[in-house]
Structures are given as C-alpha cells and as structure tokens.
Amino acid sequence: MSAPREARRDAVRAAVPEPVRRLLRHEVRAAASLGRWVLRRTHGVRPGDLAAAYTGPQTAVMYGLLFVSVIETVGLALLIPWPAVHRVVLVLDVYAVLLVLALHAACVTRPHVVRPDGSLRIRYGALFDLAVPPDAVASVRVERRYPQGRLVTLSEDGVLDLIVGSQTTVTLQLNRPLEFRRPLGARASARTIRFHADDPRAVVGALRRPAPP
C-alpha cells in the first residue's frame, strides 16, 4: 500500500470512531448484497460446503417493514405540500426502503457455512461473522430456544445468543473460549454459541459427520 493511501486511511481512523466506520462498512456490504441477491449468488460458499439459511423467522417481518415504508412514502407524498421538503423526505424514505431490502439481501446471500473439514462460519448478514474451527467444537445439538435480547446477546457465563426472529435452533458447545467481534467492533469471547438455522438438523448432521481423511 502506498504511503499517501496509508496516510489517508490513518486520518480517517483518527477522525471517525470505529463504530461509525463499521456501520458504514456494513451498509456498503449490504448494498452490494442486493446485486448478489438478484443474481442468486452467495458470499463465501465454496463447492462442497453446506450453506444454511437462517432468514425464515424474519422474512415476514422484513417484508412487513418494507410494506409500511412504501405506504409511508406514498402517504407523505400526498400530504406534504412543500416541494423542497417533499424531495428531502422522498430521498429519506427511498433510502429506508433500500436499506430494509439490503439488510434482508445480506442475510440471504451470506448464510451460515459448514465446510467439509467440520469448520463452521456463523453469520448474520454483514453485521456478524464468526469462524469456528473444527477442533473448538465439543458438542452440537438441535435445541429450539426463545431467548430475550438483541441480535447478539452475551450472558455473564459466556453464552452467546445470535437471535433471529426471537429464536435459536442450534446449540454449539465449545471446548475453549472463542473470541468474536460484536457488530460495532467490541471484542468478547464465548464458551457456548446458540444460533438459528432454518434446517438445524442439516447443520448438526454436517458438523457431526467425520471429516474426510
């Protein structure tokens, strides 16, 4: 990397807090996912991998938000009499609609991934990405739970819940603490990971399957 480019990057890091940088990065990746969604392409899935979808519980909610956003856009277009204000509101509403679509597209095109060697990649769109090596897995089981909390919730005893649609369906017990990064950049570690997969039995079966010699 050239010195001027490195200097510019250092200046941005000094001026913009990491949470803001990460949010902007998430939005850019989510926007790129719209193209993948249209082309029916996934991110980070190679031949032989098991791609595990997790959007089932949230799809209806996402489309509901999209419908409300569209209705709001049309309603405000009819109610606001001032052209300048109307244009600003229209831009904001269209952006909101595209953002909802992009967030859903990121989740569709970035599924969980189980590789043939038993490694696991747990994801939620462009917001969360955790690689679990096969030698860190102590046990895995199908277990439907309905935890309370935000998308990424970590308990005091090291249980990480990645909640989709207010539920998780797979419980992964680790044999050592595994570090991860929260969506805004904070670091933490977990000994147990609970996440949702639309077909949890396929994920558990793939993780339990012996790796090829």
Secondary structure, 3 states (H helix, E strand, C coil): CCHHHHHHHHHHHHHCCHHHHHHHHHHHHHHHHHHHHHHCCCCCCCCCCEEECCCHHHHHHHHHHHHHHHHHHHHHHHHCCCHHHHHHHHHHHHHHHHHHHHHHHHHHHCCEEECCCCCEEEEECCCEEEEECHHHEEEEEEEEECCCCCCEEECCCCEEEECECCEEEEEEEEEEEEEEECCCCCEEEEEEEEECCCCHHHHHHHHHCCCCC
